[in-house]
Amino acid sequence: MKYGIMLPSRGPLSRPDSLSTIAIRAEELGYHVMMFPDHIVLPRQTDSQYPYSESGVFPGTDNNDTMEQLTTLAFLAGHTKSIRLVTSVMIVPHRPPVLTAKILSTIDVLSQGRMNVGVGVGWLKEEFEALQTPPFDERGAITDEYIRAFKELWTKDEPNFQGKYCQFSNISFLPKPVQKPHPPIWVGGESRRAIRRAAELGDAWQPIANNSSSPLTTPEQLAEGINRLGNYLDRAGRPPGSVEIVCRMPGYTLKAAGSISSESRSPASRPVFNGTADQIASDIRRYEEMGVGHLVASFVPVAHVADSTEEMLSDMEEFANRVWPRV
């Protein structure tokens, strides 16, 4: 199993000193990936429903301060040497495709081949409107087309692409990414359309468990999603296992052994990744047996953006030192 962290994108922990300290310590501890989310502007008022909360309210609206994703990962590439840089996820229609492909290729070159391109279609219609993107309702088709355009630019000596939303020809695109054939594409999303996108265009599928319309909060629900991915892979003519599984750790909470009540000791009553080091290690082994290759923890929930850097570092260290050895 490989492990990752979500980086804070807003608030005090997203400042240069804190971000670089967190990234460097994650690398020292042996985390394989660090992920950074994507918002460019946050509307003051919105009717869009956030898919990852029961209320539909985006928990970051109390603090509209947010760092730009690709710029931040480029900054952190210069502070680290081995940990991989992951967009989780990059909202593909938010940026022009040729420019985006160039930025991602540049980060891959500057980081010496450490860029993973996590992709998604987005949910916040008002942000699309502010950015003057192509139509929000066509974002799935736009995303598929842009991914194909990225691959054309990254792999062909004379790239040529004629799509509905993107066209280019008679250009040189250099330097190419260090990674061959291209940086890994990690497709986010939990819907059938997203899983099909992962099977057809991706190198990994990275769902978030607590989607209110397509929940994957239990191993059984995730197993259904993995089975669906296998069916789509077969339809796409790709072999089983050709797409990695990358999962967030929903509700990760490490507790002292003495604080666990007798009721919550039962696997059936205990939320996954919530418990003692031994219980969480058992959960990790179960996910590994299901085919999950990466697990990513969020040590600083959005609602706790004021927490100190030291607190996040301590949580990272406890997970690495107390849980990993038990897996």
N, C-alpha and C positions, 0 to 999 in steps of 0.2 A: 504494500500500500504506500502511496505517496501522499503527502500532506501539503495543504496550502493555507493561506490566510487571506481574508478580505482586508484591504487597506481602507482607512478612513478617508472620505472624500470631502468632508465639510467639518467646520468647527476647529477648535484648537489643535486637534491631532493631525489635521491636514496641512499644517504649516511646514515649511521646509525642514527645519531641524527635527521635528517630531517624525515626519514621514521618513526621512533618511535614516534616523535612528531605528525606527521600527523595521525598515527594509533590511538594513545591515544585520540587525539581531536575528531576524527571521532566517537569513542566509546562514549565519553562524550556527543556529540551532538545527539546521538541516531541512527546513521547509523547502519543498520542491518548487512551489509556485506562489506568487503573490498577485492578487486580483484587484482591479480598480474599476468601479462602476462608471456609468456614463450619464451625465446630465450637463447640458450646456447652459440653458436658462430654465428657471422654474417660475411658471406663471404665478402671479399673486392670487388669482382665483381660477378655479378649474372645476369643470363638470365631469372630467374623466375619472373613471373608477380604477384605483390602484389594485392590481390583481392579487397582491400578496399580503392582503390583510382582510379580515372579516368585514370591517367597516367600509372598505373601499377607499379609505383616506390614506394618502401617502404620508408616512411618518416624518418625512423630511421637510414638510411645509412650514414648520416653525423656524427653520433656519435655511434661507435660500442661498446662502453662501456655499458654492460648490466649485471644486477645482476641475479644470478640463482634463479629460481622461488621457489623451495621447501625449499631450505636453507633459503631464505628470509622470507617465511611464518612461518617457525619454529622459526626464530628470533623474529618475531612480535608476535607470540603466547605468548612468555615470557613477552611481554610488555603490554598485554591486558588481559581482563577477560571475556568479553561477546560478542564482535563483532566476526562475523564468518569470517573464512579464506577461500578464494575461489581461486582456480587456474582458470584463465580465459584467455585462456584455456591452459591446459597442453597438449602439443603435445605428444600423447600417444606413438607413435613408437620411440621417442627419447631416452627412457630409458628402461633397461631390466625389464620385467614385475614383477618378484618376488621381486627384489630389490625395485622397485617403490611402489608396494603394501605395503612393509615393511615400507618405509619412510612415506607414507601417513597414515598408521595405527599408527605409532609412533607419528606423529604430532597430530592425533586425540586424542591419550592418553594424551600427554603433554598439549594439549589445553583444556582438559576435554570435548571433544566432540564438537568441533567447526569447523571441517574440512568439506568443500564442495569440491568435486572433479569435476571441470569443465574440460571437455575433448574435444579434436579436433584432426583432422588428419594432420594438417599442410599444408603449401603451398611452403616452401622454399627448393627446391630440393637440392641446394648446401649445405645447413645446414645438411640435411640427410646424404649426402655423407661424409661430414667432421666427422660426428658422427659415421659413419660406421653402420648405422641402417639396418634392413631388407629393401627390395626394395621399393623405393619411390612410384612406380606405384601400389604397393599392400597395401598402407597405410590404406585404408579404411577397408579392411579385417583384417589387423593386429590390428587396433584399436578395432574392434568388438571383436576379440579373446582375446586381452589383458584385456578388460573390464570384459569379462566373467571369465578370470583367476583371476582378482582382487576379484571378488565376491566369487569365490571358496575359495580363501585363507582367506578372511575376515569372512566367515560364517561357514566353515566346520571344524570339529574337526580333521579329517584326510583328508586334501585336496589332491585331485588327479585330474590332468588335462592333457589330451593328445590331443593337437591341432597341427596344421601345423607349427605355429611359436613359440609355447610355450608348454613345457612339464614338469611336475613335479609329484612326488609321494614319499611316504615314508619320509615325512617331518613333523615337527611340525612348526606351524606358530603362535607364541605368542609374545606379547599380541595381542589379537584381538582389533579392534577399539572399542571405547566406545559406539559409536552410533550403534543402532541395527535396521535392520540387518547389515547395513554398512553405511559409510558416503554417503550422497546424491551424485548421479551422475548427473551433469548438462552438458548436451550435447550441444556443440556449433556447428555452421554451419547453412547455409541457403539453401543448395541444398536439393533436394528430398531425396537423400541418407542420409544426416545428419538428416533430420526430421524423417525419418524412424528409424534411430538409436536411436533418442530420444524416440520414441514411443515404441521401442522394449526393450531398455536397460536402459533408463534414468529415473530420477526422476524429471528433469526439462529440458526445451529447452531454450537455451540462444543464440539467433541469434545476429549478429551485422547488423545494418540497412543498411549500405552503401556498401554492396557487389555489385560490378559493374555488375555481371552476374545474381544475384538474389536479387535485391534491395527490402528493406523493410522500406523505408524512410517515407512512409505515412501510416496513420492508415489503409487505404484500402488495401495496400499491405501486411501489417502485418496480417490483418484479413484473407486474403487468405492463408497465411502461417499457421495460427492457425486452419483454417478449414482443411487444408491438414494434420496437425498433428492429428486432430480428426479422419480423415479417416484411418490413419495408426494405431492409437490406437485401432480402431474397428477391423482392420485386425489382430492385435496382441492379441486380446481378452482382452484388458484392458479397464476399464470403462472410460467414458468421464471425463476430469478434473483430471485424475490420474497423469498427468505430468504438473508441474508448468510452467509458462511462465516468463522468466527473460529477460528484454530488456535493452539495452544501451539507453541513451538519445542522439540521434545523433544531433550534432550541438548545444548542450545546451548553451544558452546565455541569461543571465538575464539582462534586460534593464530597465532603469528608465521610468516611465510612460510618461514623457514629451518628451522622445526621439523617440517615435514611430510615424512614419508618418501616414497620413490618409489611404494611400494605404495598408500599412502593418497591419492595424487593422483587415482587413478581414481574417478570418480563411483560406480561399482558397489561399491567396497570401502569408501567413506567414509560414515559415518553422516551423515544430513542435518543441516544446521545445525551441523556440527562441522568446523572447518577454518580456512583463512585468510579474510580479509575478502572477497577476490574469490570464493572458493568459496561462502561463505555468501550473498553477494549473488546468485550464480548460482542457489542454491537458492530464494532469495526470489522471483526472477524466474519460476522454474518454478511456484511455488505461486501467484503472481499470475496467470499464464496459465491455471491450473486454475480460477480464480474465487475464490481466497481474498482477502478484503478486509482482514483484520486478522491480524497475527502478534504473539503475546505471549511475551515471554521471561521466564524465571525466573532471576534473577541470584544468588539465594541459595537453594540447595537446602535442603530441610528438615534434612538431616543436618549442615548447616553454620550452624546458627542463631547460633553464637558469633562469626561473622565480623563485622568492623567495618562501621560505616556508611560509612566512607571507601572501603572495598573495594567495596561495592555501588555507590556513586556512581561510582567509577572504571569499573566494568564497564558501567554504564548509559551513561556518556560515550563509552567506546570503541565501543560498538555504534552509538550515534548519529553519532559523528564519523568512524568508520572504515568502517562497513558501509553505512549509508544512502546516502552519496554515490555508492557503486559500483553501486547497484541501477538 
